[in-house]
Amino acid sequence: MEAYLSEWLALLVRWFHVIAGVAWIGASFYFIWLDNHLREPPEWKKKDGIKGDLWAIHGGGIYEVAKYQLAPKKMPRELHWFKWEAYSTLLSGLSLLCIVYYLNSPGYLIDPTKADLSPGMAALIGLGTVAVVLALYEALIRSPLANNGKLFGLVLFGILLFVDWGLFQVFSGRGAYIHVGAVIGTIMVANVFLGIVPSQRALVNAIEEGREPDARVARLADLSKLRSTHNNYLTLPIIIIMISNHYPMLYGNAHGWAVLAAVCFIAAFARHYFNLKHRDINKPGILVMAALMTAVLIWAIAPEPIVSPVSASYTVSDETVTAMVGTHCLACHSAKPSHPAFQAPPAGIRLDELSLLASHRDKVLQAAVNSHYMPLGNVTGMTEEERQKLGQWLQAKP
């Protein structure tokens, strides 16, 4: 019952996290598109302080959206602030991190072959990394480095690359990936909470008090723009990290940290195309290059052919495979798992019969032979020889 209720809790929090993330990212994408598609208004609108406007049709209605140079002559009674989407995404994401990685199944996070960590120490390293990187980012964005956007971008990428590599040395590949995502997501939400919203509030206060925005407000606006730019380019990388737990071919690779760095770079590079396109600058070569880099990455991390440690004439017996599966797989992948974290086999994959094992051949090859992702955290101590034998048996099946 405990495992059953735990899965329901994880499901509900994950569901809320996805909804909040969709709302936040969707609003971000819309306002970026909107801002880049505003057109110069007619003179009579300019006299009212309108900087740009846009006409659109949706849901059977025609909309007119206008952006003011500073503010309307009279502030509206109700002004909508887009911030709770970001805050809800962070809070639900951290809750999910605790439920799934710190409390539910340590095997998702801890890899004893890398570091023999207790769940508490692993959580301390994970959350401590998020806090330290956030503090470093805030120090840098408030420093003169913020005056050079391109250099700042390179420095930020270097920091995230180091964090990516470092976490991969102590956590499982899946655990390292999700913590890199937590670092990036926290930076993005902090940009909203510590920069973008305060800048907007300072502007609104100045308008309501009937005074021109001062140098402080202007500086906050400049930093807010830089923070928004960072969030814009980090959006696609954070999305792929959010779904990466479904793909051990990425985090299960021996050089998974480099794979993550490559995927995130390609995603941010592709995002650059759309940013330019919104400004009527069409450079399809960027997408072509992103596609080529993706193809190279797919080729580079493709699994190598299995080379059996035994002679080619040796056939791995069904009895040998049954014993290996019983030792390393059935605690989770059976009709009634004995692992305390699962009340049903993960992904519905049962391996308690050889016929079922053969039917899931490709998935087992990827998870247990090519990527070494399974068993979780290798808590059962599956050897390389055992993996090779399992791979040889699976490949012999039609």
Helices and strands as residue ranges (DSSP letters): H 2-37, H 43-46, E 50-58, E 61-68, H 84-97, I 98-104, G 106-108, H 119-141, G 144-147, H 149-170, H 173-190, I 191-196, H 197-208, H 215-243, G 244-246, H 248-251, H 256-278, H 285-300, H 318-328, G 346-348, H 354-359, H 361-364, I 365-370, G 376-378, H 384-395
